[in-house]
Amino acid sequence: MSRPVEKFAEPEPDSGSGSGVDSGLDLDSSPGPGPGPGPGPDLTCLQAGRPCRLGEAVKQLRKEVNTLAELVNIDELTGLYNFRHFSKVIEVEMERSRRSGKPVSLLILDLDNFKRLNDKYGHDFGNQALAALGSFLQQVLRKPDVPCRFGGEEFTVILPDTTLEEAVGLAQRLRAGIAAIGLNKEGQPVSMSASFGVADFHADSQETWQQFVQRTDGYLLEAKSQGKNCVRHPDLTEEQGLSSDEREALHFDDEEGSLPA
């Protein structure tokens, strides 16, 4: 995100009356470095043992621009990335998958009965629940994973270099972890649950990112229509080589559990 650069007005000569405007810049009367006549501020020089004010101002401006560029991609309530960032990253990861041959998987999750929770406990409490979910996802996901608030109570997680089997196992653990988030209203515990759709992208696929999202969302809708608080995904046809514990985790649906450390 860029900020338009305003031109500084030329300061009027100081008449000596004390009414002149101070530009706030430490302009040296000595010539600046390099060719060119006339005095000018040096952005990198040290004057009297301290950096030039103009150089410091430029550094601060760059820092603020970088901060704003990052904030424009962040959802303020949850602290997760927003849809704007998601739409850029998912396309990049799909193209990386095409080039490297490595898989990329996608989770879409939706909090169950969120409207009912809002109606019963109020929108402020609903916002607390969304913020708690955002904090939970940031704590448990890997650094390369990209959690985003897709909109409302719907969230996505982009999983680079992750097979479908691995993504389904993660979704099951996340589902159990969300159920264990401790919310309370006036001393009364309030539970919440989530439904998940999971799909993977193959390097030889010609899908657009919108089609990939639509396909994954189809599995979420399937989870919603089949009782909620569950994970739905394409058939896992290659489970050879998995341990019994891993195979059980992949098919773990509505049993109670906690997220492993």
GIQUIDA-V599735 format. One record per backbone hydrogen bond with DSSP energy under -0.5 kcal/mol. NH is the residue of the N-H (numbers start at 1). CO is the residue of the C=O. E is the energy in kcal/mol with one decimal. If there is no record, write none. Layout:
nh: <NH NH>
co: <CO CO>
e: <E E>
This chain:
nh: <6 15 23 27 28 32 40 43 47 48 50 52 56 57 58 59 60 61 62 63 64 65 66 67 68 69 70 71 72 73 74 75 76 79 81 82 86 87 88 89 90 91 92 93 94 95 96 97 98 99 100 101 104 105 106 107 108 109 110 111 112 114 117 118 119 120 121 122 126 127 128 129 130 131 132 133 134 135 136 137 138 139 140 141 146 147 148 149 150 150 151 154 155 156 157 158 159 160 161 162 162 167 168 169 170 171 172 173 174 175 176 177 178 179 180 181 183 183 185 188 190 195 196 197 198 199 201 205 212 213 214 215 216 217 218 219 219 220 221 222 223 224 225 226 227 228 232 234 237 242 247 248 249 250 251 252>
co: <4 13 21 25 26 38 30 41 50 46 47 45 52 53 54 55 56 57 58 59 60 61 62 63 64 65 66 67 68 70 71 80 74 75 147 73 82 83 84 85 86 87 88 89 90 91 92 93 94 95 96 97 201 159 199 157 197 155 195 153 193 111 113 114 115 116 117 118 122 123 124 125 126 127 128 129 130 131 132 133 134 135 136 137 158 145 156 81 148 154 154 151 109 148 107 146 105 158 103 103 159 163 164 165 166 167 168 169 170 171 172 173 174 175 176 178 181 190 188 185 183 110 230 108 232 106 104 202 208 209 210 211 212 213 214 215 216 216 217 218 219 220 221 222 224 223 196 198 235 239 243 244 245 246 247 249>
e: <-0.6 -0.5 -0.6 -1.4 -0.6 -0.7 -1.0 -0.6 -2.7 -0.6 -1.5 -1.1 -2.0 -2.4 -2.3 -2.1 -2.4 -2.4 -2.4 -2.1 -2.3 -2.4 -2.3 -2.2 -2.5 -2.3 -1.6 -2.5 -1.9 -1.5 -1.8 -3.6 -0.6 -2.4 -1.7 -2.3 -2.4 -2.7 -0.9 -2.6 -2.8 -0.7 -1.7 -2.9 -2.0 -2.0 -2.3 -2.1 -2.0 -1.7 -2.7 -2.6 -1.0 -2.3 -2.9 -2.1 -2.5 -2.8 -2.2 -1.8 -2.6 -0.8 -1.8 -2.5 -2.7 -2.2 -2.7 -2.2 -1.8 -2.5 -1.8 -2.2 -2.1 -2.6 -2.5 -2.1 -2.3 -2.3 -2.3 -2.5 -1.9 -1.6 -1.8 -1.8 -2.3 -0.6 -3.0 -3.0 -0.8 -1.5 -1.6 -2.3 -3.0 -2.5 -2.1 -2.2 -2.9 -0.6 -1.1 -0.6 -0.8 -2.4 -2.7 -2.1 -2.2 -2.5 -2.1 -1.8 -2.8 -2.5 -2.0 -2.3 -2.8 -1.6 -0.9 -1.3 -1.1 -0.8 -2.9 -1.7 -2.9 -2.3 -2.6 -2.6 -2.0 -1.8 -2.7 -2.1 -2.1 -2.4 -2.4 -2.4 -2.2 -2.8 -1.5 -1.0 -0.6 -1.4 -2.5 -1.6 -2.1 -2.4 -2.1 -1.0 -0.8 -2.1 -2.1 -0.6 -1.0 -1.8 -2.6 -2.3 -2.1 -2.0 -1.3 -0.7>
